[in-house]
Amino acid sequence: MVEYRASMRYGKVFLLLFSAVCGFNSLQAQQSYRIGTSTVSIEPDSTVFSLALAGYGAPREGRFSITWEPAAESPGAVALAGRMKKTAVTEKSLPGLPAGVLSTADHQGMRYALCGDNTLWQRKLNTAAGTWLKIGWRNGFTYTIDVKRIAVMGNRLYALAGDGKLYRAEHSSDGNLSVTALAVKKGGETAVIVSADLCGIDYSLAAGVKEAIFRRRGIPPAAVLINSSHTHFAPSMQKYPAFGHGQLPDSAYLNNIVKKGLIESIEKALDDLSSAALYFGRGTTNIGHNRTSPDRETPYDQSLDILKIVRKRKTEGLLFLTGCHPVFRNAGKESYTISANYPGVARQVLKAETGVENPLFIQGCAGDINPRSDDHSVTGRELAGDVLDILNGEMQDLRGAISYSLDTILFPVTPWPEEKIRQFRKENEGKEGDLTAERNLRWADLMLGYYREGSMPENLPVYVQTINIGNWKLVGLSREVVTGYGPAIRAIWPDKMVSVAGYCNDVSSYLPQDWHIRSHTYEGDGSFFWYGQPAIFPLNVLDTIVSRIKALDK
């Protein structure tokens, strides 16, 4: 009996040791990745006085971030107000501006002008006949004062109003615009996924960031994916030639804040690498609906994909991906306020509920999907709740190597004949105040310029980037990808964990499918005029892209 108890005791010890070793080996196997995350603010500072907000053609007068706050009563401010009161109203004319220029101010190579209709303008000083860019107007919500004079002091724009008071220019902002990067390393390969609170970017910006990372860190451009959340309340980062109110990127904000922030976020994530386990989960969300289909509901890919980062059995990071436009509400003060919109709200809720410092939102195939609620806070909280449900359920761990690829699919352009464009232009002349007609005139002038200069684009490129992290595949497409691409691409690998994102690396038009083109929906037709594109995609665009991705099998 004594011998039996002793053997049982030794058996228990052996089982405990065996379990501990197995558990340790299992944990080591799961934590075979080195993972880092980082978030960097891309909020504009006071050196940029006002920025055009991207995404909407309305109102006709434009959407700008500038707002006016009462200036603190300091000796400098009092002296500035005194000087401005003594400055005579110039009432002069400057080429390219509305009549009746009330005041001008020069600062750091820029000239700023205030016109009698309370519009604000800027242009570079180092050009003989530089184009004036509109940067503000009295919209009744964020710009309400009657400005009589402007001046610059200490890198800030000031206004003397009709009430004799001094005001300081600020950005109307929720303060939550940011860039977040996730870096994952295994062996000698590293992949980086970046989420930016921007409406979209040109390929040139993405290429510039990737080239900088390659020079500094040796990570190939194909390993770095940059996704735009597509918030319609971020400063414009692209040229929209068919928009008539200065929806152009501000070079100082683009280079000194956004591009710098993208690079800094990636490098900080790379410097933060440490061992962790990765898990994938998929659920659904019902925050959106199809805005252009006959039933205003379907098709709608409700997939909500999650990556969870775990260290020492604690969730320390997450990525969540779904497709829905961050567009509401474009009304009142909110219309003129910089905001990450519902993705920012969802991130904030998830931070509070999970303790995760740097959650990433990746925009999916949102091209034809709008939120159900016109309150972005409601949408954000609902999405966060759906993410938490998946996090609290069963998830699959990721294991395996890292690989990546970046490919281009070219669709040949068949532009309108020059005579057809001239006729189209003539049909839209003389309709001042008609947003669509004015857009058409600007588009026609752009196309005629291409013909005149012999520079008509020959192709519409679609960039396809694939990042494989173990048994999870992320396929990122450029342009505003409609919801049907998600299920179609996932069907290529029915037994694998595949996520599909749009708005990656370049957002230069919509990427529709045949029914949008046949039905002449906004996504399949009218939007191409706003984007200044020379043609629309062919009817077989989805089949062509899916077939190419399937053939590449990367």
HELIX and SHEET records of a PDB file:
HELIX    1   1 VAL A    2  GLN A   30  1                                  29    
HELIX    2   2 PRO A   75  LYS A   86  1                                  12    
HELIX    3   3 TYR A  203  ARG A  217  1                                  15    
HELIX    4   4 PRO A  221  ALA A  223  5                                   3    
HELIX    5   5 SER A  251  TYR A  253  1                                   3    
HELIX    6   6 LEU A  254  LYS A  259  3                                   6    
HELIX    7   7 LYS A  260  ASP A  271  1                                  12    
HELIX    8   8 GLY A  332  TYR A  336  5                                   5    
HELIX    9   9 ASN A  341  THR A  354  1                                  14    
HELIX   10  10 HIS A  376  LEU A  391  1                                  16    
HELIX   11  11 GLU A  418  GLU A  427  1                                  10    
HELIX   12  12 LEU A  435  GLU A  453  1                                  19    
HELIX   13  13 TYR A  485  ARG A  490  1                                   6    
HELIX   14  14 ASP A  514  ARG A  518  1                                   5    
HELIX   15  15 TYR A  522  GLY A  526  3                                   5    
HELIX   16  16 SER A  527  TRP A  530  1                                   4    
HELIX   17  17 VAL A  541  LEU A  552  1                                  12    
SHEET    1   A 8 VAL A 224  SER A 228  0                                        
SHEET    2   A 8 GLU A 189  ALA A 196  1                                        
SHEET    3   A 8 SER A 178  LYS A 186 -1                                        
SHEET    4   A 8 TYR A  33  SER A  41 -1                                        
SHEET    5   A 8 SER A 274  THR A 284 -1                                        
SHEET    6   A 8 SER A 303  ARG A 311 -1                                        
SHEET    7   A 8 LYS A 314  THR A 322 -1                                        
SHEET    8   A 8 LEU A 360  GLN A 363  1                                        
SHEET    1   B 6 VAL A 224  SER A 228  0                                        
SHEET    2   B 6 GLU A 189  ALA A 196  1                                        
SHEET    3   B 6 SER A 178  LYS A 186 -1                                        
SHEET    4   B 6 TYR A  33  SER A  41 -1                                        
SHEET    5   B 6 SER A 274  THR A 284 -1                                        
SHEET    6   B 6 GLN A 396  ASP A 397 -1                                        
SHEET    1   C 4 ILE A  66  PRO A  70  0                                        
SHEET    2   C 4 LEU A 166  HIS A 171 -1                                        
SHEET    3   C 4 ARG A 156  ALA A 161 -1                                        
SHEET    4   C 4 VAL A 147  MET A 153 -1                                        
SHEET    1   D 4 VAL A 101  HIS A 107  0                                        
SHEET    2   D 4 MET A 110  CYS A 115 -1                                        
SHEET    3   D 4 THR A 119  LYS A 124 -1                                        
SHEET    4   D 4 LEU A 133  TRP A 137 -1                                        
SHEET    1   E 2 GLY A 288  ASN A 290  0                                        
SHEET    2   E 2 ILE A 369  PRO A 371 -1                                        
SHEET    1   F 4 ILE A 402  PRO A 412  0                                        
SHEET    2   F 4 ASN A 459  ILE A 469 -1                                        
SHEET    3   F 4 TRP A 472  LEU A 477 -1                                        
SHEET    4   F 4 MET A 497  ALA A 501  1                                        
SHEET    1   G 2 GLU A 480  VAL A 481  0                                        
SHEET    2   G 2 TYR A 510  LEU A 511  1                                        
END                                                                             
